[in-house]
């Protein structure tokens, strides 16, 4: 009986440690899954090799992606520790679980205003959770098999969810990104009442 209680005590301590560090563990595993998805994309593979434990911890569904068809590249924001797979639109729940995504179906990276959505509810350090760390002047990079493009953040603000004019194209103006995520969480309604908008303009190369 004494051995039983000792084993039980060890298990309870281990469970407490895992619970205490759960968000850190989940962020670490999600980053590992991201890296596997990005590496598979760079090798032009159809799917990443992600095991069931990694899927369970990260709450991702990479087996539902066809990288050669669904993935456009990846998005990096060093100032916010963001390195995420960038998927084709529309912004479905599957896409939002596996990375960040173009908002609209059929949207292209060649458009003047590229709208990209990402969750903040996935946990600390996952998807766009740290997007609120960015400031004007920070750099956003989109990397594809064709190369990379850099954008400089020039505006950060909140809008109501119904304000979709942020998605509008402005013909003749420099290309820009519109990064979108939830903001202003209300614990009474359990809803995010605002959308955070980060605008970044392309840096023209000489």
Rosetta blueprint (number, residue, H / E / L):
1 X L
2 X H
3 X H
4 X H
5 X H
6 X H
7 X H
8 X H
9 X H
10 X H
11 X H
12 X H
13 X H
14 X H
15 X H
16 X H
17 X H
18 X H
19 X H
20 X H
21 X L
22 X H
23 X H
24 X H
25 X H
26 X H
27 X H
28 X H
29 X H
30 X H
31 X H
32 X H
33 X H
34 X H
35 X H
36 X H
37 X H
38 X H
39 X H
40 X H
41 X H
42 X H
43 X L
44 X L
45 X L
46 X L
47 X L
48 X L
49 X L
50 X L
51 X L
52 X H
53 X H
54 X H
55 X H
56 X H
57 X H
58 X H
59 X L
60 X L
61 X L
62 X H
63 X H
64 X H
65 X L
66 X L
67 X H
68 X H
69 X H
70 X H
71 X E
72 X E
73 X E
74 X E
75 X E
76 X E
77 X E
78 X H
79 X H
80 X H
81 X L
82 X E
83 X E
84 X E
85 X E
86 X E
87 X E
88 X L
89 X L
90 X L
91 X L
92 X L
93 X H
94 X H
95 X H
96 X H
97 X H
98 X H
99 X L
100 X E
101 X E
102 X E
103 X L
104 X L
105 X L
106 X L
107 X L
108 X L
109 X L
110 X L
111 X L
112 X L
113 X E
114 X E
115 X E
116 X E
117 X E
118 X L
119 X L
120 X L
121 X L
122 X L
123 X L
124 X L
125 X L
126 X L
127 X L
128 X L
129 X L
130 X L
131 X H
132 X H
133 X H
134 X L
135 X L
136 X L
137 X L
138 X L
139 X E
140 X E
141 X E
142 X E
143 X E
144 X E
145 X L
146 X L
147 X E
148 X E
149 X E
150 X E
151 X E
152 X E
153 X E
154 X E
155 X E
156 X E
157 X E
158 X E
159 X E
160 X L
161 X L
162 X L
163 X L
164 X H
165 X H
166 X H
167 X H
168 X L
169 X L
170 X L
171 X L
172 X L
173 X L
174 X L
175 X L
176 X E
177 X E
178 X E
179 X E
180 X E
181 X E
182 X E
183 X E
184 X E
185 X E
186 X E
187 X L
188 X L
189 X L
190 X L
191 X E
192 X E
193 X E
194 X E
195 X E
196 X E
197 X E
198 X E
199 X E
200 X E
201 X E
202 X E
203 X L
204 X L
205 X L
206 X L
